[in-house]
Amino acid sequence: MENAQHIPGGGDVKIEDHKLEFKERAHSRIGSLENADHTPSGGNVEIQTEKLEFHKKAQSKVGSKDNIKYKPGGGEKKIESRKLEFKEKAQPKVGSLDNAEHVAGGGKVQIESHKLDYKEKAQPKVGSLDNAEHTPGGGNIEIENHSPTFKEEAVARTDSGIP
């Protein structure tokens, strides 16, 4: 309560309200008004509309008229369209009909299907049944299941202040 009598300062600030006048103080850059009255010229160009006649004055390239009366040949060729007769004129290859009446042999083979009896004929490996009646040992070990009691038996090494 030492500061109960405190009165905040401030309040003696005056806010001014007047218009800033930049136009009276501002000046143009150096030399920027020297050419202020300049008006751009141009616009007095006249566009001519007369027909150009190149074909009267123009000359052809050297040697381009040497063969001016040339007419391309050809055109007197005819394309025949007749049916081709392969069946009447065709002949077999030499010796291809020598064995034309051959009949394939075979067909006497029989495929037998017998069920195989592996169970009756199968024998065990040598000595594999010597120990057939063996019973594995072990199984007499008892596993104990009880929860440890560390919390009840534990003692702190230093005094932690907890009773």
C-alpha positions in Angstrom: 0.0 0.0 0.0 2.9 2.2 -0.4 1.7 3.4 -3.7 -1.9 4.1 -2.8 -1.6 7.8 -3.2 -0.1 7.6 -6.7 -1.7 9.7 -9.4 -0.9 8.7 -13.0 0.8 11.4 -15.1 0.0 12.3 -18.7 -3.0 14.2 -19.9 -1.0 17.3 -20.7 -0.4 16.2 -24.3 -1.8 18.5 -27.0 -3.0 17.0 -30.3 -2.6 19.4 -33.1 -5.1 19.5 -36.0 -3.9 21.5 -39.0 -3.5 20.8 -42.7 0.0 20.0 -44.0 1.1 22.1 -47.0 3.4 20.1 -49.2 2.7 22.0 -52.4 4.3 25.2 -51.0 7.4 23.5 -49.7 7.9 20.9 -52.5 10.2 21.7 -55.4 10.7 19.9 -58.7 13.8 18.0 -59.4 16.8 19.8 -60.9 16.2 20.5 -64.6 12.9 18.8 -64.8 10.9 21.9 -65.7 13.4 23.2 -68.3 11.4 21.5 -71.1 7.9 21.8 -69.7 6.5 23.7 -72.7 7.6 21.0 -75.2 5.0 19.6 -77.6 5.9 16.4 -79.4 6.0 16.7 -83.2 5.0 14.1 -85.8 1.7 13.2 -87.3 2.5 15.0 -90.5 3.5 11.9 -92.4 1.6 11.3 -95.6 0.7 7.8 -96.6 1.0 7.2 -100.3 -1.5 4.9 -102.1 -0.2 4.2 -105.5 0.0 0.8 -107.1 3.5 -0.7 -107.5 4.3 -2.4 -110.8 7.1 -4.8 -110.3 6.2 -7.1 -113.2 7.1 -4.4 -115.7 10.6 -3.7 -114.3 11.4 -7.1 -112.8 13.8 -9.4 -114.6 13.8 -13.2 -114.4 16.7 -15.1 -112.9 19.6 -16.0 -115.2 18.7 -19.1 -117.1 15.2 -19.5 -115.7 13.5 -19.1 -119.2 15.9 -21.5 -121.0 13.5 -24.4 -120.8 10.2 -22.4 -120.9 8.5 -24.6 -123.6 9.2 -27.9 -121.8 6.2 -30.3 -121.5 6.6 -33.3 -119.2 6.3 -36.6 -120.9 4.6 -39.8 -119.8 0.9 -40.3 -119.5 0.8 -43.0 -122.2 1.2 -45.9 -119.7 -1.8 -48.3 -119.2 -2.4 -50.4 -116.1 -3.8 -53.8 -117.0 -6.4 -55.3 -114.8 -6.9 -59.0 -115.7 -7.6 -62.0 -113.5 -4.6 -64.1 -112.7 -5.0 -67.9 -113.3 -2.8 -69.7 -110.7 -5.0 -72.8 -110.4 -4.7 -73.9 -114.0 -1.0 -73.2 -114.4 0.3 -74.1 -110.9 2.5 -77.2 -110.6 3.6 -79.0 -107.4 7.2 -79.0 -106.3 9.5 -81.6 -107.7 8.8 -84.9 -105.9 6.2 -83.6 -103.5 3.5 -86.0 -104.7 5.7 -89.1 -104.7 4.4 -90.2 -101.3 0.9 -88.7 -101.5 -0.9 -92.0 -100.7 1.1 -92.7 -97.5 -0.9 -93.7 -94.5 0.7 -93.0 -91.1 1.4 -96.1 -89.0 1.3 -96.6 -85.3 -1.8 -96.5 -83.2 -1.1 -100.0 -81.7 0.3 -98.6 -78.5 -1.9 -99.0 -75.4 -1.6 -96.8 -72.3 -2.1 -98.8 -69.2 -3.3 -97.2 -66.0 -2.6 -99.3 -62.8 -3.0 -98.0 -59.3 0.4 -98.2 -57.6 0.4 -99.8 -54.1 3.3 -98.2 -52.2 1.8 -99.0 -48.8 2.1 -102.8 -49.2 5.6 -102.8 -50.7 7.1 -99.9 -48.7 9.7 -100.8 -46.0 11.1 -98.5 -43.4 14.7 -97.4 -43.4 17.2 -99.7 -41.8 17.2 -99.3 -38.1 14.5 -96.6 -38.0 12.1 -98.7 -35.9 14.7 -99.8 -33.3 13.6 -97.0 -30.9 9.9 -96.9 -31.9 8.6 -97.3 -28.4 10.7 -94.6 -26.8 8.9 -92.0 -24.6 10.7 -88.7 -24.1 11.7 -87.9 -20.6 11.1 -84.7 -18.6 7.8 -83.3 -17.6 8.4 -83.7 -13.9 9.5 -80.1 -13.4 7.0 -78.0 -11.5 6.7 -74.3 -12.3 6.0 -72.1 -9.3 3.6 -69.1 -9.8 3.7 -66.5 -7.0 4.1 -62.8 -7.0 7.3 -61.3 -5.6 7.2 -59.3 -2.3 9.8 -56.7 -3.0 7.8 -53.7 -1.9 7.2 -55.0 1.6 10.8 -56.0 2.1 12.5 -53.1 0.4 14.4 -50.6 2.6 15.6 -47.1 1.3 19.3 -46.5 1.3 18.9 -42.8 2.3 16.2 -41.2 4.3 13.6 -39.8 1.9 11.4 -38.4 4.6 8.4 -40.6 3.7 7.2 -42.7 6.7 
